[in-house]
Amino acid sequence: MPSLRRLLPVSAVAVAVATALALSSCAAPGDEAAGSEVVWAIEGANLSAGHMDPQTSQLDVSSLVQRAVLDSLVFQEADGTFSPWLAESWEVAEDATSYTFQLREDVTFHDGEVFDAAAVKANFDRIVDPETASAQAASMMGAEFYAGTEVVDEHTVRVDFTQPYAPFLQAASTAHLGFYSPAVLEESADQLKAGGPGITVGTGPFELTEYVADQEIVYSRNDDYAWGPGGQEAAQFETLRVSILPEAAVRAGVIDSGEADIASQLPPNLAAELEGVTVDTKEYPGLPYSLYLNEAYGVFADQRVREAFSRAIDIDTAVEEIFYGQFPRAWSILGSTTPGYDASLEEAWPFDPDAANALLDEAGWTETDAEGYRVKDGKRLSARWIAWTPVPDDRTALANAIQSDLKAVGFEVVREVLEPGAYNEQYEPKTFDLTDWGFSGIDPDLLRSHLHTNGFQNASQVSDPEMDALLESAVATTDADERAAAYGQVQQWNAEHVAIVPLYSPAFITAVGETISGLAYDLYGRPLFYDVTVE
């Protein structure tokens, strides 16, 4: 594989940093207000493209920022157990077909509306309403298994399912199933995707008070807050200022200079160069960053071609060189920190260009054209890869390495980096050969959305009745061993079928300045600000 271009060091982006500082409106050192403000630099890409609402967006960035506003029924602890939050207690039916929550009676939304059972029902009804066009949140609500939410009394609510639905407590702990003010849902629900003051109204520790698209979001302390997941009350600082800085080098620059207190979504090489800060790395649970091979369109209809594709890529070398050994190579469609991960797949399909060549020969791609690409029936062996912009430099380098490896076995890969609108024009009708993403999630039920015939993220267009039945059975049992066995079968099936090619398990990397203490993280690695203090 050819040598890979290194990312720019922090010192090479001084001009970009200066520009970013002008936009970020950070409090300068010595400013008397600095102690009451935390400046958090994030990538923030695509928030302004209708992704300010976690109930409708499946992008991680939506939940990342709106957790400050949206509370949940329960909180998931580091050991995977659940503790009270907006729900004081709950009961799960023996067959897991219903969940009854006893709600706190002292919670109010930022606009003064009361949080009660009717508010829970209004939010859940909105998520599952087809007009809302929710994808991930609706799937987490059980999709076709969801039977409805019933107000038992003012502070008691029951969520019913048509069959056992084991993942619901985990889903109910996420921002995707967080709560907006009923008044907003009644009057301004159509504006939630765009978000903004008076629109993004929840019960959280912060209220969204200013929003300049593609520049910054300002959250102001909710002085009435007294219902944090660990019993926390109002935050100890007044303002959380989120600076939207798409360039990783710029985010590293502002934390290095002290103009930001916290910087997230950093690549390993830039994080390693930082001094005087604490760098926290949390490996994402869920589906690793992967390639999705569209078996219902083009050359990937042939399993031998899919398998050859996966064996022709020197994933170990590419991941090691590009990510400096910080991110592990992925072997399965569940990351190693995800419950149900099948460790037996490790080393199961190593780089093997000879095997790839033999498979392509067997599939009939035996001739080559003048450029060295394989040809059959006068048609070149070629796959079109569509990618969603923006693409960070490290993933661009990884794509270049993949294209180079595949060219060595006569397989052309044409990559198109598209703006969201253009991407969706091809993604919706599935007129592409492959695409890419990682998908964070704690419960392995996330595989249902990717591999079930009706899964909302079934980019590979898998349609296998046996796989559908397996995924549905895994959702319908609360027995941990039975669920693990079912998801083990799903992972083994993909290793043979090659619908998805896992590449590496990314981590959420956050740099924290020395003036910040008390920062915690959820199981996704996203910062939690409940106990933060500023020196």
RODO-2510 file (C-alpha; in nm, 4 decimals, decimal comma):
residues 535
     n   res          X          Y          Z
     1     m     0,0000     0,0000     0,0000
     2     p     0,1348     0,3484    -0,0797
     3     s     0,2395     0,5801     0,1980
     4     l    -0,0433     0,7751     0,3561
     5     r    -0,0508     1,1495     0,3946
     6     r    -0,0261     1,2691     0,7528
     7     l    -0,2800     1,5157     0,8871
     8     l    -0,1676     1,8722     0,9473
     9     p    -0,0213     1,9382     1,2914
    10     v    -0,1741     2,2036     1,5112
    11     s     0,1086     2,4474     1,4339
    12     a     0,0071     2,4502     1,0676
    13     v    -0,3353     2,5974     1,1282
    14     a    -0,2647     2,9257     1,3040
    15     v    -0,4550     3,1305     1,0486
    16     a    -0,7569     2,9002     1,0628
    17     v    -0,7554     2,9143     1,4419
    18     a    -0,7528     3,2918     1,4397
    19     t    -1,0529     3,2955     1,2095
    20     a    -1,2368     3,0466     1,4283
    21     l    -1,1767     3,2517     1,7393
    22     a    -1,3424     3,5504     1,5797
    23     l    -1,6521     3,3395     1,5207
    24     s    -1,6629     3,1574     1,8515
    25     s    -1,7149     3,4649     2,0739
    26     c    -1,5180     3,2960     2,3498
    27     a    -1,4654     3,4729     2,6793
    28     a    -1,1076     3,5949     2,6907
    29     p    -0,8756     3,5001     2,9752
    30     g    -0,9198     3,7456     3,2582
    31     d    -1,2739     3,8395     3,1540
    32     e    -1,4766     3,8516     3,4740
    33     a    -1,7495     3,6420     3,3075
    34     a    -1,5102     3,3674     3,2042
    35     g    -1,5660     3,1658     3,5203
    36     s    -1,9364     3,1338     3,4486
    37     e    -1,8992     3,0160     3,0901
    38     v    -1,7773     2,6889     2,9408
    39     v    -1,6766     2,6955     2,5746
    40     w    -1,7100     2,3600     2,4010
    41     a    -1,5697     2,3176     2,0488
    42     i    -1,7340     2,0476     1,8351
    43     e    -1,7417     1,9512     1,4688
    44     g    -2,1146     2,0303     1,4375
    45     a    -2,1385     1,9412     1,0706
    46     n    -2,4899     1,9144     0,9265
    47     l    -2,6693     2,0474     1,2349
    48     s    -2,8020     2,3320     1,0224
    49     a    -2,9260     2,0847     0,7598
    50     g    -3,2299     1,9899     0,9675
    51     h    -3,0510     1,7864     1,2349
    52     m    -3,1234     1,9830     1,5523
    53     d    -3,3945     1,7363     1,6595
    54     p    -3,2830     1,3968     1,7973
    55     q    -3,6364     1,2632     1,7621
    56     t    -3,6024     1,2861     1,3830
    57     s    -3,2265     1,2819     1,3182
    58     q    -3,0055     0,9742     1,3392
    59     l    -2,6837     1,1797     1,3352
    60     d    -2,4872     1,1505     1,6592
    61     v    -2,4242     1,5247     1,6653
    62     s    -2,7944     1,5906     1,7254
    63     s    -2,7976     1,3915     2,0505
    64     l    -2,4529     1,5250     2,1379
    65     v    -2,5657     1,8862     2,1673
    66     q    -2,9315     1,8474     2,2622
    67     r    -2,8674     1,6320     2,5671
    68     a    -2,8188     1,9659     2,7420
    69     v    -3,1894     2,0375     2,6807
    70     l    -3,3582     1,6967     2,6666
    71     d    -3,3915     1,4726     2,9714
    72     s    -3,4977     1,1070     2,9600
    73     l    -3,7111     0,8714     3,1661
    74     v    -3,4134     0,6693     3,2916
    75     f    -3,0340     0,6956     3,2988
    76     q    -2,7996     0,4151     3,1941
    77     e    -2,5059     0,3705     3,4283
    78     a    -2,1532     0,2673     3,3317
    79     d    -2,2262    -0,0954     3,4230
    80     g    -2,5277    -0,1029     3,1925
    81     t    -2,7909    -0,0865     3,4661
    82     f    -3,0622     0,1792     3,4774
    83     s    -3,1340     0,4378     3,7451
    84     p    -3,4166     0,6906     3,7942
    85     w    -3,4283     1,0211     3,6107
    86     l    -3,7592     1,1759     3,5069
    87     a    -3,9156     0,8468     3,6149
    88     e    -3,8838     0,7761     3,9871
    89     s    -3,9529     0,4079     3,9347
    90     w    -4,0816     0,1635     3,6740
    91     e    -4,2192    -0,1835     3,6313
    92     v    -4,1635    -0,4118     3,3342
    93     a    -4,4277    -0,6708     3,2559
    94     e    -4,3040    -1,0272     3,2988
    95     d    -4,3280    -1,0813     2,9232
    96     a    -4,1760    -0,7367     2,8447
    97     t    -4,4836    -0,6250     2,6476
    98     s    -4,5403    -0,3179     2,8647
    99     y    -4,3373    -0,0720     3,0716
   100     t    -4,5066     0,1383     3,3417
   101     f    -4,3283     0,4498     3,4687
   102     q    -4,4023     0,6464     3,7846
   103     l    -4,2941     1,0028     3,7058
   104     r    -4,1451     1,2731     3,9243
   105     e    -4,3993     1,5391     4,0220
   106     d    -4,1655     1,8392     4,0449
   107     v    -4,0420     1,8699     3,6850
   108     t    -4,1208     2,1628     3,4556
   109     f    -4,0184     2,2546     3,1034
   110     h    -3,8209     2,5709     3,0272
   111     d    -4,1442     2,7417     2,9187
   112     g    -4,3216     2,6602     3,2467
   113     e    -4,5234     2,3671     3,1112
   114     v    -4,5592     2,0743     3,3516
   115     f    -4,3872     1,7457     3,2782
   116     d    -4,6407     1,4689     3,3308
   117     a    -4,7783     1,1514     3,1756
   118     a    -4,9562     1,3501     2,9049
   119     a    -4,6218     1,5051     2,8029
   120     v    -4,4653     1,1593     2,7712
   121     k    -4,7541     1,0413     2,5551
   122     a    -4,7397     1,3549     2,3367
   123     n    -4,3687     1,3025     2,2663
   124     f    -4,3918     0,9291     2,2004
   125     d    -4,6970     0,9777     1,9791
   126     r    -4,5067     1,2407     1,7832
   127     i    -4,2078     1,0092     1,7306
   128     v    -4,4166     0,7245     1,5873
   129     d    -4,6441     0,9466     1,3768
   130     p    -4,5562     0,8768     1,0097
   131     e    -4,5797     1,2484     0,9360
   132     t    -4,2898     1,3108     1,1733
   133     a    -4,0682     1,1016     0,9433
   134     s    -3,8629     0,9770     1,2358
   135     a    -3,6255     0,6928     1,1577
   136     q    -3,3945     0,6002     1,4447
   137     a    -3,6179     0,7186     1,7276
   138     a    -3,9209     0,5432     1,5762
   139     s    -3,7161     0,2248     1,5458
   140     m    -3,6093     0,2587     1,9095
   141     m    -3,9770     0,2924     2,0030
   142     g    -4,0223    -0,0548     1,8585
   143     a    -4,1524     0,0506     1,5149
   144     e    -4,4224    -0,1994     1,4173
   145     f    -4,4072    -0,3540     1,7685
   146     y    -4,5231    -0,0294     1,9326
   147     a    -4,8875    -0,0489     2,0433
   148     g    -4,9290     0,2887     2,2135
   149     t    -4,8748     0,4960     2,5252
   150     e    -5,1491     0,5212     2,7869
   151     v    -5,1878     0,7875     3,0541
   152     v    -5,2732     0,5859     3,3663
   153     d    -5,2955     0,8954     3,5830
   154     e    -5,1285     1,2366     3,5956
   155     h    -4,7890     1,0957     3,6895
   156     t    -4,8136     0,7355     3,5711
   157     v    -4,7685     0,6287     3,2100
   158     r    -4,7619     0,2884     3,0428
   159     v    -4,5942     0,2077     2,7105
   160     d    -4,7337    -0,1022     2,5385
   161     f    -4,5957    -0,3288     2,2661
   162     t    -4,7583    -0,5945     2,0514
   163     q    -4,4850    -0,8419     2,1450
   164     p    -4,2029    -0,8545     2,4000
   165     y    -3,9628    -0,5656     2,3356
   166     a    -3,6466    -0,6045     2,5403
   167     p    -3,4464    -0,2954     2,4296
   168     f    -3,6964    -0,0316     2,5431
   169     l    -3,5329     0,0764     2,8700
   170     q    -3,2056     0,1392     2,6891
   171     a    -3,3899     0,3356     2,4207
   172     a    -3,5739     0,5345     2,6876
   173     s    -3,2382     0,6473     2,8327
   174     t    -3,1294     0,8280     2,5148
   175     a    -3,1825     1,1814     2,3894
   176     h    -3,3660     1,0339     2,0886
   177     l    -3,6538     0,9625     2,3252
   178     g    -3,6061     1,2816     2,5281
   179     f    -3,8912     1,5235     2,5909
   180     y    -4,0022     1,8511     2,4375
   181     s    -4,2585     2,0842     2,5878
   182     p    -4,6132     1,9841     2,4857
   183     a    -4,6727     2,3474     2,3892
   184     v    -4,3893     2,3250     2,1350
   185     l    -4,5261     1,9988     1,9973
   186     e    -4,8655     2,1626     1,9617
   187     e    -4,7519     2,4896     1,8052
   188     s    -4,4033     2,4500     1,6526
   189     a    -4,3267     2,0828     1,5905
   190     d    -4,2518     2,1567     1,2258
   191     q    -3,9644     2,3840     1,3360
   192     l    -3,7870     2,1385     1,5637
   193     k    -3,5559     2,0100     1,2902
   194     a    -3,4204     2,3635     1,2460
   195     g    -3,4260     2,4279     1,6206
   196     g    -3,3594     2,7482     1,8072
   197     p    -3,4651     2,9580     2,1078
   198     g    -3,8278     2,9052     2,2022
   199     i    -3,8383     2,5960     1,9807
   200     t    -3,5867     2,3553     2,1349
   201     v    -3,7579     2,3568     2,4736
   202     g    -3,7066     2,0711     2,7171
   203     t    -3,6631     2,0053     3,0890
   204     g    -3,2831     1,9828     3,0826
   205     p    -3,0163     2,1600     3,2878
   206     f    -2,9719     2,4178     3,0097
   207     e    -3,2067     2,6182     2,7910
   208     l    -3,1161     2,6939     2,4297
   209     t    -3,1107     3,0749     2,4196
   210     e    -2,9086     3,1630     2,1063
   211     y    -2,8323     2,9823     1,7829
   212     v    -2,6294     3,1032     1,4855
   213     a    -2,6321     2,8253     1,2280
   214     d    -2,2886     2,6818     1,1492
   215     q    -2,1284     2,9052     1,4125
   216     e    -2,2492     2,8527     1,7671
   217     i    -2,5236     2,7387     2,0022
   218     v    -2,5608     2,9098     2,3392
   219     y    -2,7221     2,7236     2,6271
   220     s    -2,8102     2,9129     2,9463
   221     r    -2,8406     2,7526     3,2887
   222     n    -3,1842     2,6336     3,3968
   223     d    -3,1876     2,7783     3,7485
   224     d    -3,4897     2,5671     3,8446
   225     y    -3,3241     2,2373     3,7582
   226     a    -3,3348     1,9873     4,0444
   227     w    -3,3839     1,6476     3,8822
   228     g    -3,0511     1,5403     3,7352
   229     p    -2,9915     1,1672     3,6846
   230     g    -2,7662     1,1590     3,9896
   231     g    -2,9787     1,4017     4,1895
   232     q    -2,7929     1,7039     4,0502
   233     e    -2,9413     2,0498     4,0761
   234     a    -2,8694     2,3603     3,8669
   235     a    -2,5292     2,3721     3,6965
   236     q    -2,2440     2,5523     3,8694
   237     f    -2,1734     2,7679     3,5636
   238     e    -2,4075     2,9980     3,3757
   239     t    -2,3430     2,9453     3,0054
   240     l    -2,2484     2,6549     2,7826
   241     r    -2,1270     2,8004     2,4545
   242     v    -2,0930     2,5433     2,1767
   243     s    -1,8568     2,6577     1,9021
   244     i    -1,9204     2,4789     1,5721
   245     l    -1,5786     2,4258     1,4139
   246     p    -1,5832     2,1621     1,1362
   247     e    -1,2038     2,1503     1,0917
   248     a    -1,0390     1,9157     1,3419
   249     a    -0,7172     2,1174     1,3389
   250     v    -0,9106     2,4278     1,4370
   251     r    -1,0743     2,2488     1,7289
   252     a    -0,7327     2,1309     1,8429
   253     g    -0,6033     2,4846     1,8029
   254     v    -0,8656     2,6493     2,0222
   255     i    -0,8214     2,4010     2,3068
   256     d    -0,4421     2,4314     2,2750
   257     s    -0,4603     2,8106     2,2954
   258     g    -0,7051     2,8093     2,5857
   259     e    -0,9765     2,9848     2,3896
   260     a    -1,1979     2,6782     2,4344
   261     d    -1,2359     2,4876     2,7585
   262     i    -1,3322     2,1572     2,5973
   263     a    -1,2866     2,0227     2,2431
   264     s    -1,4497     1,7044     2,1166
   265     q    -1,4362     1,4817     1,8084
   266     l    -1,0583     1,5091     1,7775
   267     p    -0,8481     1,2709     1,5635
   268     p    -0,5790     1,0749     1,7482
   269     n    -0,2779     1,2489     1,5940
   270     l    -0,3936     1,5991     1,6885
   271     a    -0,4988     1,4900     2,0367
   272     a    -0,1538     1,3390     2,0930
   273     e     0,0145     1,6730     2,0209
   274     l    -0,1836     1,8669     2,2812
   275     e    -0,0140     1,9718     2,6046
   276     g    -0,1564     2,0999     2,9299
   277     v    -0,4942     1,9328     2,8769
   278     t    -0,6547     1,6025     2,9706
   279     v    -0,7443     1,3821     2,6742
   280     d    -1,0279     1,1358     2,7303
   281     t    -1,0864     0,8602     2,4743
   282     k    -1,4092     0,6579     2,4783
   283     e    -1,4537     0,3842     2,2174
   284     y    -1,7965     0,4021     2,0587
   285     p    -2,0261     0,1080     2,1250
   286     g    -2,2364    -0,0043     1,8305
   287     l    -2,1611    -0,0742     1,4660
   288     p    -1,7992     0,0131     1,3750
   289     y    -1,7176     0,2445     1,0864
   290     s    -1,8021     0,0169     0,7940
   291     l    -1,8692    -0,0174     0,4239
   292     y    -2,2202    -0,1210     0,3184
   293     l    -2,2295    -0,3272    -0,0016
   294     n    -2,5547    -0,2898    -0,1977
   295     e    -2,6291    -0,6465    -0,3027
   296     a    -2,9444    -0,5488    -0,4932
   297     y    -2,7648    -0,3110    -0,7293
   298     g    -2,4651    -0,3788    -0,9504
   299     v    -2,1643    -0,6025    -0,9007
   300     f    -2,2242    -0,6823    -0,5331
   301     a    -2,5201    -0,9061    -0,6182
   302     d    -2,2562    -1,1801    -0,6439
   303     q    -2,1440    -1,2984    -0,2997
   304     r    -1,8049    -1,3992    -0,4419
   305     v    -1,7461    -1,0373    -0,5467
   306     r    -1,8482    -0,9124    -0,2024
   307     e    -1,6131    -1,1562    -0,0335
   308     a    -1,3290    -1,0717    -0,2732
   309     f    -1,3830    -0,7023    -0,2007
   310     s    -1,3457    -0,7590     0,1739
   311     r    -1,0368    -0,9809     0,1415
   312     a    -0,8565    -0,7417    -0,0957
   313     i    -0,8373    -0,4562     0,1586
   314     d    -0,5359    -0,4407     0,3896
   315     i    -0,7452    -0,3046     0,6759
   316     d    -0,4873    -0,3681     0,9498
   317     t    -0,2140    -0,1635     0,7839
   318     a    -0,4431     0,1202     0,6793
   319     v    -0,6027     0,1579     1,0232
   320     e    -0,2668     0,1350     1,2009
   321     e    -0,0972     0,3968     0,9812
   322     i    -0,3849     0,6431     0,9532
   323     f    -0,4995     0,6333     1,3163
   324     y    -0,1578     0,5799     1,4764
   325     g    -0,2700     0,2651     1,6540
   326     q    -0,5355     0,4524     1,8516
   327     f    -0,8401     0,2854     1,6929
   328     p    -0,8694    -0,0949     1,6779
   329     r    -0,9355    -0,2720     1,3516
   330     a    -1,2920    -0,4096     1,3502
   331     w    -1,3691    -0,7750     1,2872
   332     s    -1,7414    -0,7786     1,3444
   333     i    -2,0498    -0,5634     1,2868
   334     l    -2,0612    -0,5031     1,6618
   335     g    -1,7782    -0,3174     1,8299
   336     s    -1,5864    -0,4888     2,1069
   337     t    -1,7437    -0,2629     2,3746
   338     t    -2,0979    -0,3556     2,2672
   339     p    -2,2971    -0,6229     2,4537
   340     g    -2,3176    -0,9366     2,2413
   341     y    -1,9854    -0,8833     2,0620
   342     d    -1,8584    -1,2107     1,9090
   343     a    -1,4838    -1,2243     1,9777
   344     s    -1,4506    -1,5498     1,7830
   345     l    -1,4525    -1,3476     1,4596
   346     e    -1,1206    -1,1840     1,5402
   347     e    -0,8607    -1,2784     1,2769
   348     a    -1,1341    -1,4674     1,0864
   349     w    -1,0960    -1,2853     0,7543
   350     p    -0,7450    -1,1396     0,7159
   351     f    -0,6075    -0,9512     0,4175
   352     d    -0,5631    -1,2059     0,1385
   353     p    -0,5265    -1,0674    -0,2168
   354     d    -0,4629    -1,4171    -0,3537
   355     a    -0,7995    -1,5338    -0,2230
   356     a    -0,9588    -1,2190    -0,3630
   357     n    -0,8111    -1,2827    -0,7074
   358     a    -0,9274    -1,6451    -0,7019
   359     l    -1,2820    -1,5427    -0,6075
   360     l    -1,2992    -1,2841    -0,8854
   361     d    -1,1693    -1,5402    -1,1354
   362     e    -1,4348    -1,7831    -1,0181
   363     a    -1,6986    -1,5121    -1,0622
   364     g    -1,5988    -1,4739    -1,4271
   365     w    -1,3973    -1,1514    -1,4073
   366     t    -1,0981    -1,3033    -1,5839
   367     e    -1,0094    -1,0466    -1,8498
   368     t    -0,8421    -0,7074    -1,7955
   369     d    -0,8582    -0,3793    -1,9815
   370     a    -0,5755    -0,1413    -2,0735
   371     e    -0,5812     0,0144    -1,7245
   372     g    -0,5514    -0,3188    -1,5491
   373     y    -0,9111    -0,3451    -1,4314
   374     r    -1,1044    -0,6687    -1,4640
   375     v    -1,3675    -0,6966    -1,7358
   376     k    -1,6570    -0,9352    -1,8030
   377     d    -1,8897    -0,9220    -2,1028
   378     g    -1,7297    -0,5943    -2,2034
   379     k    -1,8069    -0,4286    -1,8679
   380     r    -1,5450    -0,3156    -1,6159
   381     l    -1,5540    -0,4450    -1,2584
   382     s    -1,6417    -0,1155    -1,0954
   383     a    -1,8261     0,0005    -0,7839
   384     r    -1,9493     0,3516    -0,7085
   385     w    -1,9007     0,4651    -0,3494
   386     i    -2,1120     0,7586    -0,2283
   387     a    -1,9971     0,9424     0,0839
   388     w    -2,1739     1,2047     0,2941
   389     t    -1,9914     1,5354     0,3298
   390     p    -1,7997     1,6556     0,5238
   391     v    -1,5387     1,3815     0,5166
   392     p    -1,2509     1,4220     0,7648
   393     d    -0,8967     1,3918     0,6343
   394     d    -0,8318     1,0583     0,8041
   395     r    -1,1298     0,8929     0,6364
   396     t    -1,0235     1,0408     0,3035
   397     a    -0,6844     0,8773     0,3532
   398     l    -0,8538     0,5497     0,4429
   399     a    -1,0688     0,5659     0,1284
   400     n    -0,7583     0,6273    -0,0839
   401     a    -0,5903     0,3222     0,0682
   402     i    -0,8982     0,1074     0,0013
   403     q    -0,9143     0,2208    -0,3610
   404     s    -0,5434     0,1457    -0,4052
   405     d    -0,5732    -0,2039    -0,2554
   406     l    -0,8709    -0,2901    -0,4742
   407     k    -0,7020    -0,1594    -0,7876
   408     a    -0,4235    -0,4105    -0,7198
   409     v    -0,6718    -0,6948    -0,7799
   410     g    -0,8334    -0,5204    -1,0782
   411     f    -1,1357    -0,3797    -0,8929
   412     e    -1,2216    -0,0145    -0,9652
   413     v    -1,3836     0,1942    -0,6920
   414     v    -1,5121     0,5391    -0,7916
   415     r    -1,5797     0,7570    -0,4882
   416     e    -1,8200     1,0509    -0,4889
   417     v    -1,8326     1,2896    -0,1926
   418     l    -2,1792     1,4453    -0,1974
   419     e    -2,3650     1,7209    -0,0172
   420     p    -2,6562     1,5861     0,1944
   421     g    -2,9235     1,6634    -0,0656
   422     a    -2,7333     1,4980    -0,3497
   423     y    -2,6446     1,2030    -0,1266
   424     n    -3,0084     1,1430    -0,0347
   425     e    -3,1119     1,1572    -0,4008
   426     q    -2,9042     0,8423    -0,4521
   427     y    -2,9431     0,6844    -0,1102
   428     e    -3,3229     0,6761    -0,1037
   429     p    -3,3643     0,4792    -0,4323
   430     k    -3,0421     0,2860    -0,3488
   431     t    -2,8730     0,3761    -0,6792
   432     f    -2,5180     0,3203    -0,5528
   433     d    -2,2846     0,0263    -0,4974
   434     l    -2,1501     0,1087    -0,1552
   435     t    -2,1579     0,3721     0,1134
   436     d    -2,0049     0,4166     0,4587
   437     w    -2,0729     0,5166     0,8191
   438     g    -2,0408     0,4104     1,1792
   439     f    -2,3468     0,3849     1,4036
   440     s    -2,3279     0,4235     1,7803
   441     g    -2,5594     0,2299     2,0075
   442     i    -2,5556     0,0349     2,3306
   443     d    -2,8106    -0,2331     2,2472
   444     p    -2,7279    -0,4752     1,9632
   445     d    -3,0857    -0,4303     1,8394
   446     l    -2,9285    -0,1574     1,6235
   447     l    -2,8462    -0,4410     1,3816
   448     r    -3,2182    -0,4731     1,3080
   449     s    -3,2215    -0,1307     1,1454
   450     h    -2,9262    -0,2323     0,9233
   451     l    -3,0033    -0,5921     0,8270
   452     h    -3,3795    -0,6454     0,8561
   453     t    -3,5682    -0,6270     0,5279
   454     n    -3,7591    -0,3257     0,6619
   455     g    -3,4668    -0,1689     0,8476
   456     f    -3,4479     0,2061     0,7993
   457     q    -3,0701     0,1870     0,7441
   458     n    -3,0581    -0,1292     0,5357
   459     a    -2,8177     0,0214     0,2828
   460     s    -2,7081    -0,3261     0,1739
   461     q    -3,0696    -0,4074     0,0781
   462     v    -3,0557    -0,7390     0,2603
   463     s    -3,3842    -0,9284     0,2338
   464     d    -3,3565    -1,2636     0,4075
   465     p    -3,6599    -1,4111     0,5912
   466     e    -3,4344    -1,6140     0,8191
   467     m    -3,2359    -1,3047     0,9159
   468     d    -3,5595    -1,1126     0,9756
   469     a    -3,6859    -1,3886     1,2046
   470     l    -3,3554    -1,4018     1,3938
   471     l    -3,3499    -1,0262     1,4547
   472     e    -3,7133    -1,0288     1,5639
   473     s    -3,6552    -1,3169     1,8042
   474     a    -3,3599    -1,1337     1,9619
   475     v    -3,5783    -0,8333     2,0347
   476     a    -3,8522    -1,0486     2,1853
   477     t    -3,6548    -1,2121     2,4669
   478     t    -3,5293    -1,0599     2,7894
   479     d    -3,2924    -1,3513     2,8526
   480     a    -2,9417    -1,2068     2,8148
   481     d    -2,7875    -1,5374     2,7057
   482     e    -3,0537    -1,5957     2,4412
   483     r    -3,0097    -1,2453     2,3059
   484     a    -2,6298    -1,2822     2,2947
   485     a    -2,6627    -1,6133     2,1099
   486     a    -2,8980    -1,4604     1,8516
   487     y    -2,6723    -1,1622     1,7873
   488     g    -2,3757    -1,3971     1,7652
   489     q    -2,5548    -1,5740     1,4814
   490     v    -2,6198    -1,2408     1,3100
   491     q    -2,2502    -1,1522     1,3260
   492     q    -2,1465    -1,4934     1,1958
   493     w    -2,3986    -1,4625     0,9117
   494     n    -2,2525    -1,1297     0,8032
   495     a    -1,8979    -1,2671     0,8141
   496     e    -2,0045    -1,5226     0,5519
   497     h    -2,2581    -1,3182     0,3573
   498     v    -2,0530    -0,9912     0,3597
   499     a    -2,3349    -0,7395     0,3508
   500     i    -2,1267    -0,5053     0,5674
   501     v    -1,7476    -0,4753     0,5800
   502     p    -1,6419    -0,3433     0,9249
   503     l    -1,3197    -0,1399     0,9155
   504     y    -1,2366     0,0121     1,2546
   505     s    -1,3945     0,1021     1,5870
   506     p    -1,3758     0,4800     1,6298
   507     a    -1,3564     0,6564     1,9625
   508     f    -1,4962     0,9833     2,0857
   509     i    -1,1891     1,1875     2,1813
   510     t    -1,2332     1,4933     2,4016
   511     a    -0,9632     1,7305     2,5276
   512     v    -1,0406     1,9070     2,8551
   513     g    -0,8647     2,2226     2,9706
   514     e    -0,7121     2,2391     3,3169
   515     t    -0,9713     2,4926     3,4395
   516     i    -1,2501     2,2344     3,4031
   517     s    -1,3304     1,9672     3,6601
   518     g    -1,6202     1,7313     3,7106
   519     l    -1,6782     1,6513     3,3429
   520     a    -1,8358     1,3074     3,2981
   521     y    -1,9341     1,0998     2,9954
   522     d    -2,2261     0,8824     2,8970
   523     l    -2,1765     0,5343     2,7533
   524     y    -2,1344     0,6833     2,4054
   525     g    -1,8443     0,8992     2,5256
   526     r    -2,0465     1,2218     2,5025
   527     p    -1,9722     1,4880     2,7662
   528     l    -2,2157     1,5401     3,0533
   529     f    -2,2024     1,8782     3,2264
   530     y    -2,4105     1,8209     3,5409
   531     d    -2,1180     1,8353     3,7859
   532     v    -1,8782     2,0615     3,5955
   533     t    -1,7049     2,3423     3,7777
   534     v    -1,4809     2,6130     3,6316
   535     e    -1,1777     2,7328     3,8240
***
